Amino acid sequence: MGESTLVSDNTQAGRRTIIASVVQTCSARYSVKNTLKKLEDLVSEGKGRHGSQLMVFPEAFIGGYPKFSTFGTVIGERSPEGREEFLRYHSAAVDIPSPVISSIERISKTYGAFLVVGVIERDHGTLYCTVIFVDPELGYVGKHRKLAPTALERVIWGQGDAKTLSVVQKSFGRVEAQLTAAICWENYMPLLRSYYYSKASGSHIYCAPTVDTRTEWQSTMQHVALEGRCFVLSACQFAQEKDYPADHAVKNPEGRGDVNVMIRGGSVIISPLGKVLAGPMYDQEGILTAELDMDDIVRGKFDLDVAGHYARPDIFQLVVNGAKDG
């Protein structure tokens, strides 16, 4: 399975902690059935080895991230071959609700783990890059659709809107937490981050599913943790050519090989004061786990609260059109 790392101090009486994991993995050749099997195996491992109460999976884990694909598109033209590729990709996407969502609910309930999972959502003819929140007791409790697909992603994914800016409340034992999700380059949208920080007591656990493997991504995640005084859980895909259909586009068609890396990872867990608690992990599949001391959020807000004493509402105001209360 690859690396599996637990970073945890001895739990002291009275501490408010959550055991949280990020999972570095990928889809199984656009097979929903096989990807659900991977999901269950990884949740079982996270719960069994580390007692994970919360597990975050990467962007587009179910449905797949079509790295290097062009879908036969150039400006002003689409090819018949590209339409066939989109048909295959569309067929591997997930309806909400659906039997696939029910399967994820069953996995969450069976292992007693709250799951944050990147999926490619199908809604009529349009696909969305979406994150779903699944509670072991309540089942599916919400979703967030990526607001702004990046570059060529715009060809295959629609835009989300304010109705799915989910802020999810969850009790982990006696610890109350608010969870949010921003997908990949949404994390470069300062007003989206500001919205999440502003809700009720803020974003306690800020989930960042991604496929961004650049070393610069680590700086972004550290910045978000420091800015929001929140725990940042970034789960990135690790994928090789064997994880895609045999005829899928690759970086070097003349040097195809099952073990060639398509997406190299970079999953990480960061504290509200910017300390790296686990990771980053590269070039392998695996699970990173850390104990989150939720009181660190308040310790961090002692000197920086961007939705409180650093907000300056007499100067700045944020207006979000169409957002649900959360």
VMD Tcl script that draws the C-alpha trace (Angstrom):
set ca {
  {0.00 0.00 0.00}
  {2.96 2.32 0.43}
  {3.77 4.64 3.29}
  {1.41 4.92 6.25}
  {2.46 7.45 8.85}
  {0.94 8.41 12.18}
  {2.01 11.55 13.98}
  {0.43 11.68 17.43}
  {1.31 12.76 20.96}
  {0.02 10.85 23.95}
  {-3.56 11.93 24.57}
  {-3.93 13.70 27.91}
  {-7.14 13.89 29.94}
  {-9.19 16.89 28.88}
  {-7.59 17.41 25.49}
  {-9.94 17.93 22.56}
  {-8.44 15.93 19.73}
  {-9.45 14.33 16.44}
  {-7.53 11.61 14.59}
  {-7.54 12.69 10.95}
  {-6.06 11.19 7.80}
  {-5.39 12.23 4.23}
  {-5.31 9.46 1.66}
  {-2.98 9.61 -1.33}
  {-4.44 7.39 -4.03}
  {-6.24 7.47 -7.39}
  {-9.10 6.05 -9.39}
  {-8.96 2.54 -10.79}
  {-9.04 2.86 -14.60}
  {-12.31 4.84 -14.49}
  {-14.00 1.80 -12.93}
  {-16.44 2.97 -10.26}
  {-16.75 -0.56 -8.88}
  {-13.00 -1.03 -8.48}
  {-12.52 2.48 -7.13}
  {-15.16 1.87 -4.46}
  {-13.25 -1.28 -3.51}
  {-10.10 0.83 -3.12}
  {-12.05 3.31 -1.01}
  {-13.24 0.61 1.35}
  {-9.80 -0.99 1.64}
  {-8.20 2.36 2.45}
  {-10.88 3.34 4.96}
  {-10.46 -0.05 6.62}
  {-6.70 0.52 6.82}
  {-7.05 4.04 8.19}
  {-9.52 2.97 10.85}
  {-7.80 -0.28 11.71}
  {-4.20 0.94 11.91}
  {-4.70 4.47 13.21}
  {-8.25 4.83 14.46}
  {-8.99 7.54 11.90}
  {-12.16 9.45 12.68}
  {-11.91 11.63 9.58}
  {-10.46 10.69 6.19}
  {-9.98 13.03 3.22}
  {-9.60 11.61 -0.31}
  {-8.21 13.46 -3.36}
  {-9.87 15.55 -6.00}
  {-11.66 13.44 -8.63}
  {-10.92 10.18 -6.77}
  {-14.15 8.58 -7.98}
  {-14.53 9.29 -11.69}
  {-10.87 10.05 -12.31}
  {-8.65 12.99 -13.21}
  {-7.93 12.77 -16.97}
  {-4.31 13.88 -16.82}
  {-2.82 14.77 -20.26}
  {-6.17 14.35 -22.06}
  {-7.24 16.98 -24.58}
  {-10.61 15.44 -25.50}
  {-9.78 16.24 -29.10}
  {-10.24 19.96 -28.52}
  {-8.66 22.96 -30.17}
  {-10.10 26.46 -30.34}
  {-13.13 26.31 -32.62}
  {-13.12 22.52 -33.20}
  {-14.03 19.28 -31.40}
  {-13.18 15.87 -32.84}
  {-15.39 12.75 -32.96}
  {-12.67 10.90 -31.01}
  {-12.86 13.53 -28.28}
  {-16.62 13.08 -28.03}
  {-16.10 9.34 -27.57}
  {-13.55 10.00 -24.82}
  {-16.01 12.32 -23.09}
  {-18.68 9.62 -23.35}
  {-16.40 7.17 -21.50}
  {-15.52 9.76 -18.88}
  {-19.16 10.75 -18.43}
  {-20.09 7.09 -17.95}
  {-17.67 6.80 -15.01}
  {-19.14 9.80 -13.17}
  {-21.46 9.74 -10.16}
  {-25.05 10.89 -9.74}
  {-26.05 12.41 -6.41}
  {-28.01 10.65 -4.99}
  {-27.25 7.22 -6.45}
  {-26.29 3.67 -5.48}
  {-22.65 4.83 -5.52}
  {-23.38 7.41 -2.83}
  {-25.23 4.72 -0.89}
  {-22.13 2.51 -1.08}
  {-19.97 5.31 0.31}
  {-22.50 5.83 3.10}
  {-22.27 2.13 3.94}
  {-18.46 2.26 4.05}
  {-18.54 5.33 6.29}
  {-21.03 3.68 8.66}
  {-19.26 0.32 8.71}
  {-15.92 1.80 9.78}
  {-17.22 4.74 11.78}
  {-15.24 7.31 9.80}
  {-16.38 10.67 8.45}
  {-15.39 10.77 4.76}
  {-14.57 13.71 2.50}
  {-14.31 12.33 -1.03}
  {-13.56 13.93 -4.39}
  {-15.93 12.72 -7.10}
  {-16.80 13.60 -10.67}
  {-20.48 14.41 -10.37}
  {-22.88 13.89 -13.26}
  {-25.94 16.15 -13.44}
  {-27.83 15.64 -16.70}
  {-25.26 16.16 -19.47}
  {-22.81 18.20 -17.40}
  {-19.98 17.01 -15.19}
  {-18.77 18.78 -12.06}
  {-15.64 18.35 -9.98}
  {-17.24 17.85 -6.58}
  {-16.41 16.97 -3.00}
  {-18.96 15.06 -0.91}
  {-19.22 14.91 2.88}
  {-20.41 11.59 4.33}
  {-21.18 11.14 8.03}
  {-21.08 7.62 9.56}
  {-24.36 8.29 11.38}
  {-26.23 10.66 9.06}
  {-24.92 9.50 5.69}
  {-24.49 12.03 2.89}
  {-24.67 15.50 4.45}
  {-23.46 17.84 1.72}
  {-21.32 18.60 -1.28}
  {-19.20 21.33 -2.78}
  {-18.82 21.85 -6.52}
  {-15.59 23.42 -7.77}
  {-16.39 27.03 -8.62}
  {-13.75 27.63 -11.26}
  {-12.26 24.71 -13.22}
  {-8.70 25.49 -14.24}
  {-7.50 25.86 -17.85}
  {-8.58 22.88 -20.02}
  {-10.69 21.51 -17.14}
  {-13.27 24.05 -18.30}
  {-13.87 21.91 -21.40}
  {-15.15 18.95 -19.39}
  {-16.42 20.40 -16.08}
  {-19.17 22.89 -15.35}
  {-18.89 25.69 -12.79}
  {-20.25 25.32 -9.30}
  {-22.19 28.06 -7.56}
  {-22.80 29.48 -4.10}
  {-25.47 26.91 -3.23}
  {-22.76 24.30 -2.61}
  {-20.46 26.36 -0.39}
  {-20.96 23.77 2.33}
  {-19.89 24.35 5.92}
  {-20.50 21.00 7.61}
  {-20.94 20.62 11.37}
  {-19.68 17.38 12.92}
  {-19.29 16.05 16.45}
  {-16.24 13.82 16.92}
  {-17.05 12.50 20.36}
  {-17.08 15.57 22.58}
  {-15.30 17.70 19.97}
  {-17.41 19.93 17.73}
  {-15.86 20.87 14.39}
  {-16.76 22.76 11.23}
  {-15.47 21.31 7.97}
  {-15.11 23.03 4.60}
  {-13.58 22.05 1.28}
  {-11.83 24.00 -1.45}
  {-10.72 22.00 -4.48}
  {-7.26 22.44 -6.00}
  {-6.83 25.96 -7.42}
  {-9.96 27.20 -5.67}
  {-7.48 27.68 -2.86}
  {-6.10 30.64 -4.82}
  {-9.51 32.38 -4.58}
  {-9.09 34.74 -1.60}
  {-12.80 35.60 -1.40}
  {-13.75 31.92 -1.19}
  {-11.32 31.46 1.68}
  {-12.68 34.58 3.35}
  {-16.21 33.21 3.09}
  {-15.23 29.98 4.81}
  {-13.33 31.81 7.54}
  {-16.34 34.03 8.19}
  {-18.90 31.32 8.84}
  {-19.93 30.98 12.51}
  {-16.75 30.05 14.40}
  {-14.80 29.63 11.18}
  {-13.37 26.72 9.27}
  {-11.81 24.40 11.84}
  {-10.83 21.66 9.39}
  {-10.15 23.02 5.92}
  {-10.03 20.19 3.38}
  {-8.07 20.75 0.17}
  {-8.43 17.80 -2.24}
  {-6.13 18.36 -5.20}
  {-4.03 17.02 -8.05}
  {-1.47 19.83 -7.78}
  {1.87 18.11 -7.22}
  {4.13 21.17 -7.40}
  {6.39 21.91 -4.45}
  {4.86 25.41 -4.48}
  {1.55 23.87 -3.42}
  {3.03 23.24 0.00}
  {3.52 26.97 0.51}
  {-0.11 27.57 -0.40}
  {-1.34 25.02 2.12}
  {0.88 26.46 4.84}
  {-0.36 29.96 4.05}
  {-4.04 28.88 4.27}
  {-3.43 27.23 7.66}
  {-1.72 30.35 9.01}
  {-4.25 32.74 7.48}
  {-7.36 30.88 8.62}
  {-5.88 29.54 11.86}
  {-7.29 26.18 10.84}
  {-6.09 22.65 10.25}
  {-5.44 22.08 6.55}
  {-5.83 18.55 5.19}
  {-4.66 18.31 1.58}
  {-5.12 14.96 -0.16}
  {-3.45 14.65 -3.56}
  {-3.66 11.86 -6.10}
  {-0.81 9.49 -6.79}
  {-1.35 7.78 -10.13}
  {0.64 5.71 -12.60}
  {-0.15 4.78 -16.20}
  {-1.54 1.43 -15.04}
  {-4.29 3.31 -13.21}
  {-5.75 4.64 -16.49}
  {-7.40 2.90 -19.45}
  {-4.82 1.41 -21.79}
  {-5.47 3.96 -24.53}
  {-5.49 7.00 -22.24}
  {-3.23 9.93 -23.14}
  {0.20 9.92 -21.49}
  {3.05 12.41 -21.29}
  {5.36 10.36 -23.49}
  {3.46 7.98 -25.82}
  {6.72 6.47 -27.12}
  {7.78 5.42 -23.63}
  {4.58 4.02 -22.18}
  {4.91 1.86 -19.09}
  {2.65 0.81 -16.21}
  {4.84 2.34 -13.50}
  {5.33 5.71 -15.20}
  {4.05 8.37 -12.83}
  {1.13 10.48 -14.02}
  {0.42 12.36 -10.75}
  {3.11 12.26 -8.04}
  {1.24 13.32 -4.90}
  {2.18 15.81 -2.21}
  {-0.47 15.15 0.45}
  {0.06 17.01 3.72}
  {-1.52 17.90 7.09}
  {-0.75 21.33 8.60}
  {-1.61 22.91 11.95}
  {-3.21 26.35 12.56}
  {0.23 27.81 13.25}
  {1.68 26.43 10.04}
  {3.46 23.40 11.49}
  {3.59 20.42 9.14}
  {2.12 17.53 11.13}
  {2.43 14.86 8.42}
  {3.93 14.77 4.94}
  {4.32 15.88 2.33}
  {4.28 12.45 0.70}
  {5.46 11.95 -2.88}
  {5.79 9.11 -5.41}
  {3.73 6.51 -3.59}
  {0.24 5.62 -2.47}
  {-0.43 5.80 1.24}
  {-2.12 7.35 4.25}
  {-0.90 10.22 6.41}
  {-2.45 10.57 9.84}
  {-2.15 13.16 12.60}
  {-3.79 13.95 15.91}
  {-5.44 17.36 15.67}
  {-5.48 19.30 18.94}
  {-8.52 21.48 18.30}
  {-7.50 23.96 20.99}
  {-4.62 24.93 18.69}
  {-7.21 26.87 16.66}
  {-7.95 29.15 19.60}
  {-4.27 29.41 20.47}
  {-3.67 30.63 16.93}
  {-6.49 33.17 17.00}
  {-4.89 34.84 20.01}
  {-2.97 37.06 17.62}
  {-4.73 36.61 14.24}
  {-8.43 36.18 13.53}
  {-9.15 37.28 9.96}
  {-12.90 37.08 10.56}
  {-12.66 38.81 13.94}
  {-10.21 41.38 15.24}
  {-8.31 41.45 11.90}
  {-11.45 41.80 9.77}
  {-12.02 45.60 9.80}
  {-15.71 45.46 8.79}
  {-15.75 49.27 8.91}
  {-13.60 49.13 5.76}
  {-14.22 45.75 4.08}
  {-17.36 43.69 3.53}
  {-17.85 40.39 1.72}
  {-21.09 39.80 -0.18}
  {-21.80 36.26 -1.41}
  {-24.71 35.96 -3.84}
  {-26.95 32.95 -3.41}
  {-25.09 31.24 -0.56}
  {-27.00 29.11 1.92}
  {-26.52 29.85 5.59}
  {-23.95 27.52 7.13}
}
mol new
graphics top color blue
foreach p $ca { graphics top sphere $p radius 0.5 }
foreach p [lrange $ca 0 end-1] q [lrange $ca 1 end] { graphics top cylinder $p $q radius 0.2 }
display resetview
